[in-house]
Amino acid sequence: MTRTAPAARFVAWLARPLASFHLIVTIATLLTVLGLVMVLSASSVEAYAERGSAYSLFVQQAMFAALGCVLFYLALRIPMRRMRQWSFPVFALSVLALVLVLIPGIGSEVQGSRRWFDLGPVSVQPSEIVKVTLVVWGAHLLASRRSEQAALKDILVPLVPAGMLVCLLVVLEPNLSTTIALGIVLAALLWFGGLPVRLFVTIAVSGMVAAAVLALSAGYRSDRMRAFFNPGADPQGIGYQARQAQYSLADGGIWGRGLGQSRAKWSYLPNSHNDFIFAIIGEELGFLGCALVLGLFALFVYTGLRIATRSVDPFLRLLTATATTWITAQALINVGYVVGLLPVTGLQLPLVSAGGSSLAITLFMFGVIANAARHEPEAVSALQAGQDGRFSRLLRLPKPEAYSPAKAEAARARNAAKAAAQRSRTERSRQSDRSRQTPPPRRGQSGGSARRRSPESRGTSSLRATRAWEPNYPMPHARERGRSR
């Protein structure tokens, strides 16, 4: 009698309807707990030296982790229909926040960068919020335009200019690392949205050229590039941080020095609790600890793409694939510059590095992905049949609605009919206004000249002639409206 191998049991577990949902929840929990432990270890010395308490930065990170758990739960409860309806208003508010943070007296300036709103004891970074709003609104926009079989120009014109505007506002803070993350989000949306490869390559190359120009334009950014291409030129200056990170990784070896036993955190490695926390993980937990972190992100990639491929809703496919690409790319960039494969950019390790806004917003995004996992067809069938599981019953999560292409098409038809009716009312009211303003023809004037001056002869009855600044409400005078017709 043969015993079932663990791999076979894991494959059998993956066949369960809610396996993707449980995987996302588990990955988010493990990365958040590991991040809290490592932030406490990496920041204790610096926090005690500056604030007199070794737990000050850890308590702040724990507060944002609690806020992120609340956002995670709210993301699980938001219906996808509501999320799509609110996507553009929330995106517009996030862009407004990016504008307000640049105004002196409203945004807080720290080390030459104006990126934060100070709300009492905590600071909020709107550039972190705009990542999520761009993902959700972009997925909604592309899913809607693709279902309507819109032209390529109609797909690019709303999304690409909005993405470039957001990147410009973030560059003005200045914040090149978040600009790179936003560029990754925009590229992922266009790629998974079905953009032709030739046009996608053109946009991607243009983005990389712009990133290179920005990297060489400012003093501190050009110093980072010089330190990457010539790390031995100034080992005690611009190359100090990256060099110390590699020393920390080498000091950890295979097994690590032990949790809390890092030497680099004693003011040898700047930002050890933030941008370079992966180096502290390698020093204290060794190669095995680094492999655990990379394994969790690899499992996240598999789960996110699994959810995207299993989803029948185009919006969920775009949303999940783009969010997975953004979070994974940010993690790989962080690990890449810590180990010396990439120039230092300042991108944080998602859910692990210290940073309250980033932690809370990323947990919200994980909640959105977990919500998408509950909308897989097999998961919807299981939940509708009452197979909620302990976790869902504990959280009292609502049952998801099954996606129906027929219902989606009917909803699009209703929206199109409403838009056409609104345009028709706008056109009739505009023609009514012009008919009242047109003077009657003088005596002796031919009717042909009057007809030449009529709105219909000028082609203004077309729907394309309706302008946004003209009235879009019906005129109350029915008699005049009837005479104008």
C-alpha positions as CSV (number, residue, x, y, z in Angstrom):
1,M,0.0,0.0,0.0
2,T,1.6,3.2,-1.1
3,R,1.4,6.4,0.8
4,T,0.2,9.6,-1.0
5,A,3.1,12.0,-1.6
6,P,2.8,15.6,-0.2
7,A,2.9,17.0,-3.7
8,A,0.0,14.9,-4.7
9,R,-2.0,16.0,-1.7
10,F,-1.2,19.6,-2.5
11,V,-2.3,19.2,-6.1
12,A,-5.6,17.6,-4.8
13,W,-6.0,20.6,-2.4
14,L,-5.5,23.0,-5.3
15,A,-8.5,21.4,-7.1
16,R,-10.8,22.7,-4.4
17,P,-13.1,25.6,-5.4
18,L,-11.8,28.1,-2.8
19,A,-8.1,27.1,-3.0
20,S,-7.1,30.4,-4.7
21,F,-8.9,32.5,-2.1
22,H,-7.2,30.6,0.8
23,L,-3.8,31.0,-0.9
24,I,-4.2,34.7,-1.3
25,V,-5.2,35.1,2.4
26,T,-2.4,32.9,3.5
27,I,0.3,34.7,1.5
28,A,-0.9,38.1,2.6
29,T,-0.9,37.0,6.3
30,L,2.6,35.4,6.1
31,L,4.2,38.4,4.4
32,T,2.6,40.9,6.7
33,V,3.6,39.0,9.9
34,L,7.1,38.5,8.5
35,G,7.3,42.2,7.7
36,L,6.2,43.3,11.2
37,V,8.8,41.0,12.8
38,M,11.6,42.2,10.5
39,V,10.6,45.9,10.9
40,L,10.8,45.5,14.7
41,S,14.2,43.9,14.4
42,A,15.7,46.3,11.8
43,S,14.3,49.5,13.3
44,S,14.8,48.9,17.0
45,V,18.3,50.4,17.3
46,E,17.6,53.5,15.2
47,A,14.2,54.1,16.9
48,Y,15.7,53.9,20.3
49,A,18.5,56.3,19.4
50,E,16.1,58.9,17.9
51,R,12.9,58.5,19.9
52,G,13.9,56.7,23.1
53,S,11.8,53.6,22.4
54,A,12.8,50.6,20.4
55,Y,9.1,50.0,19.5
56,S,8.1,53.4,18.1
57,L,8.5,52.5,14.4
58,F,7.1,49.0,15.0
59,V,4.0,50.4,16.7
60,Q,3.4,52.8,13.8
61,Q,3.8,49.9,11.3
62,A,1.4,47.7,13.4
63,M,-1.2,50.5,13.3
64,F,-1.1,50.6,9.5
65,A,-1.2,46.8,9.4
66,A,-4.4,46.9,11.5
67,L,-5.8,49.5,9.1
68,G,-4.7,47.3,6.2
69,C,-6.6,44.4,7.6
70,V,-9.8,46.5,7.8
71,L,-9.2,47.6,4.2
72,F,-8.7,43.9,3.2
73,Y,-12.0,43.0,4.8
74,L,-13.8,45.9,3.1
75,A,-12.3,44.9,-0.3
76,L,-13.8,41.4,0.3
77,R,-17.2,42.8,0.8
78,I,-17.3,45.3,-2.1
79,P,-19.5,44.1,-5.0
80,M,-17.6,44.1,-8.3
81,R,-20.4,46.1,-9.8
82,R,-20.0,48.9,-7.3
83,M,-16.2,48.8,-7.7
84,R,-16.6,49.4,-11.4
85,Q,-19.1,52.2,-10.8
86,W,-16.9,54.0,-8.3
87,S,-13.6,53.4,-10.2
88,F,-13.5,56.7,-12.1
89,P,-14.7,59.1,-9.3
90,V,-12.2,57.5,-6.9
91,F,-9.4,57.8,-9.5
92,A,-10.3,61.4,-10.1
93,L,-10.1,62.1,-6.3
94,S,-6.7,60.4,-6.1
95,V,-5.4,62.6,-9.0
96,L,-6.8,65.7,-7.1
97,A,-4.9,64.5,-4.0
98,L,-1.7,64.3,-6.1
99,V,-2.2,67.9,-7.1
100,L,-3.0,69.1,-3.6
101,V,0.1,67.4,-2.1
102,L,2.3,69.6,-4.3
103,I,0.9,72.8,-2.8
104,P,3.0,74.3,0.0
105,G,1.1,74.4,3.2
106,I,-1.0,71.4,2.3
107,G,1.6,68.7,1.4
108,S,4.4,67.9,3.9
109,E,7.9,68.2,2.6
110,V,10.5,65.8,3.9
111,Q,14.1,65.7,2.6
112,G,13.2,67.8,-0.4
113,S,10.2,65.7,-1.5
114,R,6.6,66.8,-1.1
115,R,4.7,63.5,-1.0
116,W,2.7,63.2,2.2
117,F,-0.4,64.5,3.9
118,D,0.1,64.8,7.7
119,L,-3.1,63.7,9.4
120,G,-2.4,63.9,13.0
121,P,0.1,61.2,14.1
122,V,0.1,59.5,10.7
123,S,1.1,60.4,7.2
124,V,-0.7,59.4,4.0
125,Q,1.0,59.2,0.7
126,P,-1.4,59.8,-2.2
127,S,0.9,58.3,-4.8
128,E,0.4,54.9,-3.1
129,I,-3.4,55.3,-3.4
130,V,-3.3,56.2,-7.1
131,K,-1.6,52.9,-7.9
132,V,-4.8,51.0,-6.9
133,T,-7.2,53.5,-8.4
134,L,-5.3,53.4,-11.7
135,V,-5.5,49.6,-11.7
136,V,-9.2,49.4,-11.0
137,W,-10.3,52.2,-13.3
138,G,-8.0,51.1,-16.1
139,A,-9.3,47.5,-15.9
140,H,-12.9,48.8,-16.0
141,L,-12.2,51.1,-18.9
142,L,-10.4,48.5,-21.0
143,A,-13.0,45.8,-20.2
144,S,-15.8,48.1,-21.2
145,R,-14.1,49.3,-24.4
146,R,-13.1,45.7,-25.5
147,S,-16.7,44.4,-25.0
148,E,-18.0,47.3,-27.1
149,Q,-15.3,46.5,-29.8
150,A,-14.1,50.1,-29.7
151,A,-11.4,51.3,-32.0
152,L,-7.8,51.4,-30.8
153,K,-7.8,55.2,-30.5
154,D,-10.8,55.0,-28.2
155,I,-8.9,52.5,-26.0
156,L,-5.7,54.5,-25.8
157,V,-6.9,58.1,-25.6
158,P,-8.6,58.0,-22.1
159,L,-6.1,55.6,-20.5
160,V,-2.7,56.7,-21.7
161,P,-3.1,60.5,-21.2
162,A,-4.5,59.8,-17.7
163,G,-1.5,57.6,-16.9
164,M,1.0,60.1,-18.2
165,L,-0.7,62.9,-16.2
166,V,-0.4,60.8,-13.0
167,C,3.3,60.0,-13.7
168,L,4.0,63.7,-14.3
169,L,2.4,64.7,-11.0
170,V,4.4,62.0,-9.2
171,V,7.7,63.1,-10.9
172,L,7.1,66.7,-9.6
173,E,7.1,65.5,-6.0
174,P,9.8,64.1,-7.0
175,N,9.3,60.3,-6.7
176,L,10.9,58.3,-9.5
177,S,10.4,55.0,-7.8
178,T,6.6,55.4,-7.6
179,T,6.7,56.7,-11.2
180,I,8.3,53.4,-12.3
181,A,5.6,51.5,-10.4
182,L,2.9,53.5,-12.2
183,G,4.6,52.9,-15.5
184,I,4.5,49.1,-14.8
185,V,0.8,49.4,-14.0
186,L,0.1,51.2,-17.2
187,A,2.2,48.8,-19.3
188,A,0.4,45.8,-17.7
189,L,-3.0,47.2,-18.4
190,L,-2.1,47.7,-22.1
191,W,-0.5,44.3,-22.4
192,F,-3.3,42.3,-20.8
193,G,-5.9,44.6,-22.5
194,G,-4.8,43.2,-25.9
195,L,-2.7,46.1,-27.3
196,P,-0.9,45.1,-30.5
197,V,2.6,44.0,-29.9
198,R,4.2,46.6,-32.2
199,L,2.4,49.5,-30.5
200,F,3.1,48.1,-27.0
201,V,6.8,47.8,-27.8
202,T,6.8,51.4,-29.0
203,I,5.1,52.6,-25.8
204,A,7.4,50.5,-23.6
205,V,10.6,51.7,-25.3
206,S,9.4,55.3,-24.9
207,G,8.7,54.7,-21.3
208,M,12.2,53.3,-20.7
209,V,13.8,56.2,-22.5
210,A,11.8,58.7,-20.3
211,A,12.8,56.8,-17.2
212,A,16.5,56.9,-18.2
213,V,16.3,60.6,-18.8
214,L,14.6,61.2,-15.5
215,A,17.2,59.0,-13.8
216,L,20.0,61.1,-15.1
217,S,18.3,64.5,-14.7
218,A,18.5,64.9,-10.9
219,G,21.6,64.9,-8.8
220,Y,20.7,62.1,-6.4
221,R,19.3,59.9,-9.2
222,S,22.4,60.3,-11.4
223,D,24.5,59.5,-8.3
224,R,22.7,56.2,-8.0
225,M,23.3,55.4,-11.6
226,R,27.0,56.1,-11.3
227,A,27.2,54.0,-8.2
228,F,25.6,51.1,-10.0
229,F,27.8,51.2,-13.1
230,N,31.0,51.9,-11.1
231,P,30.4,50.7,-7.5
232,G,34.1,51.0,-6.5
233,A,34.4,54.6,-7.4
234,D,33.1,56.0,-4.1
235,P,32.6,53.2,-1.6
236,Q,32.2,55.5,1.3
237,G,29.9,57.9,-0.5
238,I,27.3,57.2,-3.2
239,G,28.1,53.5,-3.3
240,Y,28.0,53.0,0.5
241,Q,24.4,51.8,0.9
242,A,24.5,49.2,-1.8
243,R,27.8,48.0,-0.7
244,Q,26.7,47.6,2.9
245,A,23.6,45.7,1.8
246,Q,25.8,43.1,0.0
247,Y,28.0,42.8,3.1
248,S,24.8,42.0,5.2
249,L,23.7,39.3,2.8
250,A,27.2,37.8,2.8
251,D,27.3,37.9,6.6
252,G,24.1,35.9,6.9
253,G,25.3,32.8,4.9
254,I,22.9,29.9,4.6
255,W,21.3,29.8,8.1
256,G,21.7,33.5,9.1
257,R,23.0,35.0,12.3
258,G,19.7,34.6,14.1
259,L,16.6,36.8,14.5
260,G,17.5,40.2,16.0
261,Q,21.3,39.6,15.7
262,S,22.0,41.8,12.7
263,R,25.1,44.0,12.8
264,A,24.2,46.2,9.8
265,K,21.2,47.7,11.7
266,W,23.6,49.4,14.1
267,S,23.8,52.4,11.8
268,Y,25.9,50.6,9.2
269,L,23.1,50.2,6.7
270,P,20.9,53.3,6.1
271,N,17.2,52.6,5.7
272,S,17.6,49.0,6.8
273,H,14.0,48.8,7.9
274,N,12.6,50.3,4.7
275,D,14.2,50.0,1.3
276,F,16.9,47.5,2.3
277,I,15.0,45.2,4.7
278,F,15.7,42.3,2.4
279,A,19.4,42.6,3.3
280,I,18.5,42.3,7.0
281,I,16.4,39.3,6.2
282,G,19.4,37.7,4.5
283,E,21.7,38.6,7.4
284,E,19.4,37.4,10.2
285,L,17.5,34.5,8.5
286,G,20.1,33.6,5.9
287,F,19.6,32.2,2.5
288,L,16.7,30.2,3.7
289,G,14.9,33.3,4.9
290,C,15.4,35.0,1.5
291,A,14.2,31.8,-0.3
292,L,11.1,31.9,1.9
293,V,10.3,35.5,0.8
294,L,10.9,34.7,-2.8
295,G,8.9,31.5,-2.6
296,L,5.9,33.4,-1.2
297,F,6.0,35.9,-4.0
298,A,6.4,33.1,-6.6
299,L,3.3,31.4,-5.1
300,F,1.6,34.8,-5.3
301,V,2.4,35.0,-9.0
302,Y,1.0,31.5,-9.6
303,T,-2.2,32.3,-7.6
304,G,-2.8,35.7,-9.2
305,L,-2.4,34.4,-12.7
306,R,-4.5,31.3,-11.8
307,I,-7.3,33.6,-10.7
308,A,-7.0,35.7,-13.9
309,T,-7.2,32.7,-16.2
310,R,-10.1,31.2,-14.3
311,S,-12.2,34.3,-14.2
312,V,-14.9,34.7,-16.9
313,D,-15.4,38.4,-16.2
314,P,-13.1,40.4,-18.5
315,F,-12.9,43.1,-15.8
316,L,-11.6,40.6,-13.2
317,R,-9.1,39.1,-15.6
318,L,-7.6,42.5,-16.3
319,L,-7.7,43.6,-12.7
320,T,-6.1,40.5,-11.2
321,A,-3.4,40.1,-13.9
322,T,-2.4,43.8,-13.6
323,A,-2.3,43.9,-9.8
324,T,-0.2,40.7,-9.8
325,T,2.2,42.1,-12.3
326,W,2.6,45.4,-10.4
327,I,3.2,43.8,-6.9
328,T,5.5,41.2,-8.3
329,A,7.5,43.6,-10.4
330,Q,7.9,45.9,-7.4
331,A,9.2,43.0,-5.3
332,L,11.6,41.9,-7.9
333,I,13.0,45.5,-8.4
334,N,13.5,45.8,-4.6
335,V,15.3,42.5,-4.4
336,G,17.3,43.3,-7.6
337,Y,18.8,46.5,-6.2
338,V,19.5,45.0,-2.8
339,V,21.6,42.1,-4.3
340,G,23.3,44.5,-6.8
341,L,21.6,43.5,-10.1
342,L,19.7,46.8,-10.5
343,P,20.4,50.5,-9.6
344,V,18.8,51.7,-6.4
345,T,15.4,53.0,-7.0
346,G,13.7,53.2,-3.6
347,L,10.8,50.8,-4.4
348,Q,9.7,49.0,-1.2
349,L,9.3,45.3,-0.7
350,P,5.5,44.9,-0.7
351,L,4.0,44.0,2.8
352,V,7.5,43.6,4.3
353,S,9.3,47.0,4.2
354,A,8.4,49.7,6.7
355,G,5.9,52.2,5.2
356,G,2.4,52.7,6.5
357,S,0.6,53.9,3.3
358,S,2.3,51.2,1.2
359,L,1.4,48.4,3.6
360,A,-2.3,49.5,4.0
361,I,-2.9,50.0,0.3
362,T,-1.1,46.8,-0.7
363,L,-3.3,44.9,1.8
364,F,-6.4,46.5,0.2
365,M,-5.1,45.3,-3.2
366,F,-4.7,41.8,-1.8
367,G,-8.3,42.0,-0.6
368,V,-9.5,42.9,-4.1
369,I,-7.6,39.9,-5.5
370,A,-9.1,37.6,-2.9
371,N,-12.5,39.0,-3.8
372,A,-11.8,38.1,-7.4
373,A,-10.8,34.6,-6.3
374,R,-14.3,34.2,-4.8
375,H,-15.8,35.0,-8.2
376,E,-14.2,32.1,-10.0
377,P,-17.0,30.0,-11.5
378,E,-16.3,26.9,-9.3
379,A,-16.0,29.1,-6.2
380,V,-19.3,30.9,-7.0
381,S,-21.1,27.5,-7.4
382,A,-19.6,26.2,-4.1
383,L,-20.5,29.4,-2.2
384,Q,-24.0,29.4,-3.6
385,A,-24.4,25.8,-2.5
386,G,-23.5,26.7,1.1
387,Q,-19.9,25.5,1.1
388,D,-18.6,28.7,2.6
389,G,-15.9,27.2,4.8
390,R,-14.9,28.4,8.3
391,F,-13.1,31.6,7.2
392,S,-16.0,32.9,5.1
393,R,-18.6,32.0,7.7
394,L,-16.5,33.8,10.4
395,L,-16.2,37.0,8.3
396,R,-19.9,36.8,7.2
397,L,-18.9,37.5,3.6
398,P,-21.7,38.0,1.1
399,K,-22.1,35.4,-1.6
400,P,-20.7,36.5,-4.9
401,E,-22.9,36.8,-8.0
402,A,-22.1,34.7,-11.0
403,Y,-21.0,36.6,-14.1
404,S,-23.4,36.3,-17.0
405,P,-22.4,37.6,-20.4
406,A,-26.0,38.0,-21.4
407,K,-26.7,40.2,-18.4
408,A,-23.6,42.2,-19.1
409,E,-24.6,42.7,-22.7
410,A,-28.1,43.7,-21.6
411,A,-26.6,46.2,-19.1
412,R,-24.4,47.7,-21.8
413,A,-27.4,47.9,-24.1
414,R,-29.4,49.8,-21.4
415,N,-26.5,52.2,-20.8
416,A,-26.2,52.8,-24.6
417,A,-29.9,53.4,-24.9
418,K,-29.8,55.9,-22.0
419,A,-26.8,57.7,-23.5
420,A,-28.6,57.8,-26.9
421,A,-31.8,59.2,-25.3
422,Q,-29.7,61.8,-23.5
423,R,-28.0,62.8,-26.7
424,S,-31.3,63.0,-28.5
425,R,-32.8,65.2,-25.8
426,T,-29.7,67.4,-26.0
427,E,-30.0,67.7,-29.7
428,R,-33.7,68.6,-29.6
429,S,-33.2,71.2,-26.9
430,R,-30.3,72.7,-28.9
431,Q,-32.3,72.9,-32.1
432,S,-35.3,74.4,-30.2
433,D,-33.0,77.1,-28.8
434,R,-31.7,77.9,-32.2
435,S,-35.2,77.9,-33.8
436,R,-36.4,80.5,-31.3
437,Q,-33.3,82.7,-31.8
438,T,-33.6,82.6,-35.7
439,P,-35.6,85.7,-36.9
440,P,-38.4,85.1,-39.4
441,P,-37.6,85.7,-43.1
442,R,-38.2,89.2,-44.4
443,R,-40.8,90.0,-46.9
444,G,-39.5,89.3,-50.4
445,Q,-36.9,86.9,-49.2
446,S,-37.0,83.5,-50.9
447,G,-37.7,80.4,-48.8
448,G,-34.6,78.8,-50.2
449,S,-32.3,81.2,-48.4
450,A,-34.2,80.6,-45.2
451,R,-33.7,76.9,-45.7
452,R,-30.1,77.5,-46.3
453,R,-29.9,79.2,-42.9
454,S,-31.7,76.4,-41.1
455,P,-29.8,74.2,-38.7
456,E,-30.6,71.0,-40.6
457,S,-29.0,72.3,-43.8
458,R,-25.8,73.0,-41.9
459,G,-25.6,69.4,-40.6
460,T,-26.1,70.3,-37.0
461,S,-28.7,67.6,-36.5
462,S,-25.9,65.1,-36.2
463,L,-25.1,63.7,-32.8
464,R,-21.5,64.6,-33.3
465,A,-22.4,68.3,-33.3
466,T,-23.6,68.2,-29.7
467,R,-21.1,70.0,-27.5
468,A,-20.4,69.4,-23.9
469,W,-21.0,72.9,-22.8
470,E,-24.5,73.2,-24.3
471,P,-27.7,72.3,-22.3
472,N,-28.5,68.6,-22.0
473,Y,-31.9,69.0,-20.5
474,P,-35.3,69.1,-22.3
475,M,-36.9,72.4,-22.9
476,P,-40.2,72.9,-21.0
477,H,-42.0,74.6,-23.8
478,A,-43.6,71.7,-25.7
479,R,-45.4,73.9,-28.2
480,E,-42.3,75.7,-29.2
481,R,-40.5,72.4,-29.4
482,G,-43.2,71.0,-31.6
483,R,-43.1,74.0,-33.9
484,S,-39.3,73.7,-34.2
485,R,-39.7,70.1,-35.4
